[in-house]
Amino acid sequence: MKLSKFLHVISVVFGLIGLAMWFFTVLFWPSGVVWWGSTREFMMMCAVTSLLAAIWLQIATIHHIMLEKKGEII
């Protein structure tokens, strides 16, 4: 498997995890309640961090694909 495909798969996984966390937090987690030692705000920060990591990985994937097309990376 090429590195660009691996980066793409990982970015999709991070994006889906981030979206699932965000929807769960917004729809089902009441404000001020602590579940599993985490607050709603902490879960929102984790979801946003996961989404930002997915975006960053997707940018890295695009950059890597461009380098592969130029022949600079095998």
C-alpha positions as CSV (number, residue, x, y, z in Angstrom):
1,M,0.0,0.0,0.0
2,K,1.3,3.4,-1.0
3,L,2.0,6.0,1.8
4,S,-0.6,8.3,0.2
5,K,-3.3,5.7,0.4
6,F,-2.4,4.9,4.0
7,L,-2.5,8.6,4.9
8,H,-5.9,9.0,3.2
9,V,-7.4,6.0,5.1
10,I,-6.1,7.3,8.4
11,S,-7.5,10.8,7.7
12,V,-10.9,9.3,6.9
13,V,-10.8,7.3,10.2
14,F,-9.9,10.4,12.2
15,G,-12.6,12.4,10.5
16,L,-15.3,9.8,11.2
17,I,-14.2,9.4,14.8
18,G,-14.2,13.2,15.3
19,L,-17.7,13.5,13.7
20,A,-19.1,10.7,15.9
21,M,-17.6,12.2,19.0
22,W,-19.0,15.7,18.1
23,F,-22.5,14.4,17.3
24,F,-22.6,12.3,20.5
25,T,-21.5,15.2,22.6
26,V,-23.9,17.7,21.1
27,L,-27.0,15.5,21.0
28,F,-26.7,13.2,24.0
29,W,-24.3,14.8,26.6
30,P,-26.0,17.2,29.0
31,S,-24.0,20.2,30.1
32,G,-22.3,20.0,33.4
33,V,-22.4,16.2,33.7
34,V,-19.3,14.2,34.1
35,W,-19.2,10.8,32.4
36,W,-16.2,8.5,32.5
37,G,-14.2,11.3,34.1
38,S,-14.8,13.6,31.1
39,T,-16.9,16.7,30.8
40,R,-18.8,17.9,27.7
41,E,-16.3,20.6,27.0
42,F,-13.4,18.1,27.1
43,M,-15.1,15.8,24.7
44,M,-15.8,18.8,22.3
45,M,-12.1,19.7,22.4
46,C,-11.2,16.1,21.7
47,A,-13.6,16.0,18.7
48,V,-12.3,19.2,17.3
49,T,-8.7,18.0,17.7
50,S,-9.6,14.8,15.8
51,L,-11.2,16.8,13.0
52,L,-8.2,19.1,12.8
53,A,-5.9,16.1,12.6
54,A,-8.0,14.6,9.8
55,I,-7.7,17.9,7.9
56,W,-4.0,18.0,8.4
57,L,-3.5,14.4,7.3
58,Q,-5.6,15.1,4.2
59,I,-3.3,18.1,3.3
60,A,-0.3,15.8,3.8
61,T,-1.9,13.2,1.5
62,I,-2.5,15.8,-1.2
63,H,1.1,17.0,-0.9
64,H,2.4,13.4,-1.1
65,I,0.4,12.6,-4.2
66,M,1.7,15.7,-5.9
67,L,5.3,14.6,-5.1
68,E,4.5,11.1,-6.4
69,K,3.2,12.6,-9.7
70,K,6.4,14.6,-10.2
71,G,8.5,11.4,-9.6
72,E,10.3,12.8,-6.5
73,I,8.9,10.0,-4.2
74,I,8.8,6.4,-5.2
